[in-house]
Amino acid sequence: MKETNRATFTSKIGMIAAAAGSAVGLGNIWRFPSMTADGGGAVFILVYIGCVLFFGIPVMVAEFIIGRSSKANTTGAFHILAPNTSWKWVGRLGVLTGFVIMGFYMVVCGWTLEYIWQSVSGKLATVTDFSANFAALQQDHLKQTLLMTGFAALTLLFTLSGVRKGVEKSSKIFMPTLFLLLILLGIRSVTLPGAINGLEFLFKPNMEHVKSTVFLDAMGQAFFSLSLGMGCMITYGSYFSDSSNLTKTAIQVSVLDMFVAILAGIVIFPSAFALTSNPDTILDDLINGGPGLLFITLPQLFNEIPLSMLWSSLFFILLAIAAITSTISLLEVVTIYIQEEYKRTRHESAVLVAIGVLVLGTVSSFSPKFFGLLDSVSAEWMLPIGGFFISLFVGWYLDEKLVYAQLTNEGKEKFGIKFLKGYRFILKYLAPLAILAIFVYGLIG
Ligand code: PFF
């Protein structure tokens, strides 16, 4: 399985950009705001930040260790590091999770294409009822399938152009563009009169709207947003060079990812509060917005400000960019698994997976219930279960010397050494127990 001339990322920046490109996506800009609205604002965000620090970063380092030391795909990595054991099922669960996530993620990707079109063509500027506009799209199944197919074809294009050219180059351009656009929109949002109420909702803890599932939701969101628990970072770690510092990279990627999510919140909530025509029901509207929050609330905002077409075109292009660097990584996990485990060509594997995703995506575009099920089962259960076993694998199973060598690059990296002491303890006890506790609380809470 071990290939000597396997591709690696060519530069440090490229490596961070690719991993961050996977992490930063619809999870930050579409899912995070709707989870935050649903979870009651600041309290959800605090728990979410705790989850990122507490298990997000350690599990990301664990995935990098597995990937870089095995230089193989998600299941291949377990074959190599733990031959003839059941650990390979963790890899297989990851591949399945990737497939399930794409089954609803592609639908939202399709929506972003439609909203780019509506923005650029000026149609969005003429809409008066934004809920009805979004509902019309949701009811047009043929259109949704076509849009999804378009997005999947774009993703395939990148995937088939190979690791270096496709993933790395595209991420290097897309990521900085994304930050810039979000910051611009954030400035626009917080300078609107009345924006302060939205900022308060985001940053001032208020127990009134907090739900009993807040821990489960925030943990799922952390795993989802950081692309953890399904081996995506194992696959990307397998492309890392031997001199890269895994701990530093994980911290940089996670902080960047959190930053983008909170920025997205700053774009959405202050503007939603500032521009609503129903200040009394704005909270309920936000909470009930569900998957449509972004596509209903934001166009409303754009229509209220000068140069609306420009702002909304920028925003939805940005969203599509964020989404494609994530779908590239999702497709990569499943594609390289089929390629390496079933000895298929890259082309065949990627096309096969894309067709499967389109079938699943079409079903979820027909049924919001099925869509919601794929979303919550994958994020709140499958990813954390994957993360649980990945923690145990690196904490208990992997040879201690290998873990230390990976963390410190054979003793050369000081940064890894500092992190070492507490790291195994977190992976052995803290992270798995906390994940278990959250599951139990989620089931009975
Ligand atoms: N992290 C991506 C997002 O926030 O949109 C979604 C994702 C990508 C989840 C890759 C899992 C994954 F392996």
Boltz pocket constraint, residues with backbone or C-beta under 6 A from the ligand:
constraints:
  - pocket:
      binder: B
      contacts: [[A, 22], [A, 23], [A, 24], [A, 25], [A, 26], [A, 27], [A, 28], [A, 98], [A, 101], [A, 223], [A, 224], [A, 225], [A, 226], [A, 227], [A, 228], [A, 230], [A, 231], [A, 232], [A, 233], [A, 322], [A, 326], [A, 327], [A, 329], [A, 330]]
      max_distance: 6.0
